[in-house]
Amino acid sequence: MVRLRIAQLANFVGPTSGGMKVAIEHLGRGYAEAGAERILVVPGPHDKIVQADAGAIVQIRAPRVSSTYRMIMQPSRALRALEKFQPTSVECSDKWTLSGVGRWASRRGIGSLLFSHERLDDMLSDWLRAGIGVEALVGAMNRRLAKNFDLVVVTSDYSAGEFAGTGAALRKVPLGVDLGTFNPDKGAPEPGPRPLELCYVGRMSHEKHPQLAVAAAVELHRRGVDFRLNMYGTGPDLARLQRQAGEAPVVFHGYVTGREEVARRFARSDISLSVCPTETFGLAVLEALACGTPVVTSDSGGARELVDASCGDWGSPNASGIAGAIERLAGRRSPQLRAAARARAENYDWSHSVARMLDVHTELAERSREAGSR
């Protein structure tokens, strides 16, 4: 049995990061608890090494590329950290400046995997407001990534879609949820007559589609529905979203510190909105469900794969479609619906994700060892 030495690398990980940071931290902690050695390489304001219970965290000095994120622009400095660590496998959660780690690993007989946290074709189409030329560009990028890495890990069927025809060796590993932190004991909606309590938890940035949640709220207000939408999070589009909300009952609370407090906000809501149609998985979906809060999603994207009729509803990704799904789900409110939401989340414990990823890393390490012995 190979003693695993797993190196994780990522860009776009900061103090207020969302799903990708949560996934990397839970997986890394699980690797260490299983007896693997683990190192995490991320960007930061200056070079720093922190020894943590789950392994060393190597921070590489990197410039800001937005108000929230930094990107390692000198990947050779990250590779030097890997040279010292001598991993048995590398796990890269970045398709940009760190993607060369696959070639670096291949030259040294080390197994490598790309962890695909976003779907580039739909994301770029969204950013550019058009799909013209995007398919060819992303197809070329994904063929290169498939060639550079031994395996590509995806979290959903939707996520896998963009690698069709690239020759990528895919492994599907759904992510998980902390069922202890996120649970119905954190609270419940207020009893008695009151407005319908909706929540959105996520980054206030266009690619996460908070504007769709606000647009649905504006439509509900136009229809005369008695509700309140609580928006939790921060990001570059906050002022724009506040203007978009207009007279609709939408309250912007800013960034919520601490996972326990996030769980309480979910648990006190009647319905959570996770409506991004380009989300490859949807950790916020599982966190809401784990708290017993049913979820409305778009009818496309990875989040839709987590929600079935027992625990939520979905609509086309426009104001009318999402507003309609909210009204349908509001009419089904009951203790049974909340119990079904929790039951759905219990299928996605982090221990399952960690075990599957350890299998993948073991496969890579043993493959490399066999190749080296020939």
N, C-alpha and C positions, 0 to 999 in steps of 0.2 A: 504494500500500500504506500503510495507516494505521500510524503508530508507536504501539504499544500502551503505555498507562499504566494498569496494573492495580492496583486497590485491593482488598485482601482484608480482611475484617472477621470477627471471631469473639469470642464469649464462651466461657467454660468452657475456657480454655487456661491451664495452669499448669505449674509445674516438673515435676510427676509425671503430666502428662496422657498419654493414650494415643494411640489411632488418629487422632483428628481433628487433633491437633497434628502428628503425623508427616505426614499428608496435606498439610496447609497448608504445612509447611516444604518438602517435596519439590516440590510444585507451584510455590511461590514461587521456589525456587532454579532450577527449570527455566525459569520465565518470564524471570528475569534472564539466565540463560545464553543464552537465545534472542534477547536484545537488547531485551526489554521493560523499561520502568521499572516498579517495583513498590513498593507500600507495604503494610504490615501493621498493622492497628489491633486491639489486644487490651486486656483489662483488666489492671490491676496494682495494687500497693500505693500507688503515687504516679505522678504525671505524669512521663514520661520519653521522650526520643527517642534511639534508638540507630541509628547508621549502620552497616549490615552489608553484606557483599558482595552479598547478594541484595536490597538495598534497605532503606529506612528502616523501623524497627519503632517504631510510636507506641504507647506504653503510656498508657492512660487510667486515672486514679485511680478505683477501684471497690471497693465493699464485698464482703466474703466472703459467699457464700450457702451454703457448706459448708466442711468442713475442708480441702477440696482446691481449690475453685473460687471465682472472683470473677465478678461480672456488672456490666456497665456500666449504671448506673441513670439516667444523664443522657446519652442518645444524642446530644443536640445537641452535646456536646463532641467526640464522635467525628466528627460531620458537619462540624465546623469544620476538622478535620484534612483531610477530603476536599476542602473548599473550597480549601484551600491547594494541595493536590496536583493538582487538576483532572484526574481520571482520564478515560480514554476508556471504561472499563467498571468496574463494581464486582462483586465476588464476595463474597456474604454467607453465612457458615457459621453462621448463627444464626436461629432462628425466633421469638425472643422480643423482647428490648428493642431489638435492632438491625434488626429486620425493616422498620422505616420507611425504611431506606436505599433501598429500591426506589422509593418515592414521591419521595424526594429526587432520585434520579437521573432519574426520568421528567420532573420539572418542569424539569430542566436539559438535557434531550435527551441524556442519558447512558444507555448500555445497562446492564442489570443482570441478574444471575443469582443465584438462591438455590441454594446447594450443600446438598442434603439429606443430613445425616449420621445422622439417626435417623428412625425411623418412629413418629410420635406416637400413632397409634391403639393399637398394641400396647404401646408403652411406658407410656401412661397407664392402659391396662387392667391392666397388670402392677402399677403403683404403687398403683392403687386397689383391686386384688384383685377387680375386677369390670368387665365391659364395658358396664354399664348407663349409657346416656347418653353414653358416650365417642365412639361413632361419629358422632353428630350434632354434638357439640362439635368434634371434630377435623375433620369435614367442613367446618364453617363456617370454621375456622381456615385450612385448606388452600385453600379457595376464595378467601379474602382474600389469602393468600400468592401464589396463582397470578395474581391480579389485580395485585398490587403489583410483581411481577417480570416481566421480559420472558421469561426462561427459567428452568426448574427443572432442575438437574443431579442425576441419581440414579446410584447406583453398581451397582444390581442390579435384576432384575425384581421381587424382593420389595420393594425400596425404592420402586419406581414404583407399586406397588399402591395405596398410600393416596391417590394423586393421580388415580385413575380418576374421571371425572365432574366434575372441578373446572375443566376448561378449561385446565389448565396446559400450556404448551409444553415438553415433556420432551426432555432429551438424556441418554442413558445413557453414562456414562464410568466404566468400572471403574478402581479404584485399582491401585497397583503395589507392588513390593517391591524393596528394595535387594539385588540378586543378588550384589553383591560382599561386602557385610557378612554377609549370611545365605547361607551355603553349606556344603556337607558337609565342607569342609576344617577347619571349626571344631571337629570332634571326631566321636565316634561312641560308641554305647553300649558298655559294658564287655563283652568276650567271656566266654564260659563260663557255667556255671550261676549264676543270680542272680535276684533278684526282678525282675519286669517294672517298668521305669522309666516312669512317667507324669509329665507336666507340665501345669500350667495357668499361663499367663502373662496377667495382666490385672488390672484394678482389682478390689479386694475390696469391691464394692458391688452391691447387690441387682439393679440393672438389667442388670448384665453376667452374672448367673446363675452366680457361682462356687459358690453353694450347690448347684447341680445337679451340678457336678463332684465336690464333697465327698459328696453323697448317693450318687453312683455308686460312690465309693470305699468308703463304708460298706457298700453292697450287695455289692461284690466281696469285702470282708473277710468278710461273712456267708457267702458262697459258698465261702470257703476258698482264694481265689486268692492266690498269692504275688506281691506287688507293693509299690510305694511310689509315692505321689503327691506330687510336689514342687509347692507352690503359690508362685508368684513374683508379688509385687505387694503393694500396701497399699491401705487404704481403710477406710471407716467400719464395715464389717461384719466386720472381722478377728476380733474377740473372739467374735462369734457363730459364725463358721465354725469356730473352734478348738473351741468347745463341741460343735458339730454333729459334728465328726470323731470325737469320743469315743476309742475304743480302736483305730480304724482307722489304718493306717500312712500318715498324712498329715503332711507336714512343711511348715511355713510359713516361708519364707525372707525375707519382706519385699521391699521395693523393690530391684530390680536396677539399678544405675547403669551406663549405657553400653550402646550397641547391640551392641558386640562381645561383651560378657559375656552379654547376652540370647541372642545367636546360639549361644554355647557351651552354654548351658543347654538350648536347643532340640536342638542336635545330639547331646547326650549322652543324649537321651531316646528310648525305643522308640516312644512314642505321645504326641502332644500333644492335649489336650482343649480344643476351642473350641466350647462347647455352648450358647451363648446363642441361644435360638430367635427373638429379636427383633433380632439383629445385622443391620444393613443391608448390610454387606459382610464384613469379617473380615480385617483386616491381619495379625493374629496367625496366622491360618490360612496365609497366604502365606509369612510368615516361617518358620514351622515346615517347610512343604513345601520351601522353598528350601534349608533345612539338611538335607534328605533325611529328615525325620521325618514319617511318615504321621499323619493327623489323624482324630479322631472328632468329629463335629458332631451337632447336633440335626437332625431330618429336616425342619425348617422354618427360614425365615430366609435372609438373604443368604449366610451362610457356607456353607450347603449347596450353593449354586450353584458354589462353588469346588472342591468335593471330589467326585470321581467314584470308581468302583470300583477304578481303577488305583492310587489313592494314599490311600484311607481308607475309612471306614465311617460310618454314621449310625444314630441310633435315635430313638424318640419321646422328647420332653423330660421324662423322669422317670427315677428312679434305675434301675429295671429296664431300660428301653430303652437308656440310655447304657452301663450295665454290660454288656449283651449285645453292643453294638457293639464295646466294648473287647475282650471275649473273642474275638469273631470276628476282629478285626484282629490281635490278638496271635498267633492261630494262623496268620497269613499272613506273619509276619516273615521277611524275606529281603533280601539285597542288591538284588534286582530291585525289590522294593517301595520301597526307599529311593531307588533311581534314578528310579523312576516319579514319586515325590513331587517330586524336583528338577525333572524334566521338566515337570511340571504348572505349577510356579511360574514357569518360564522363559517362559510365555505372558503374564506380567504384569509386564514390566519397566516401571519408572517413566517411561521415555522415551515409551512409548506413551500413558500417561495425560497427560503434559505436552503432547504434540503434539495430542491431541484437545481438551484444554482451551484451547490457544492458538487452535485453529480456532474454538471457541465464542466466545472473546473477540474474535477478528477479525470474526466474523459480527456480534456486537453493535456493535462500533465502526463497521463499514462501514454497518450499518443506520442508526445514528445520524447518520453523516455524510450519507448520502443523504437522510434526513428533513430535516436542517438546510439542505440545498441547494435544497429545493423551496419 
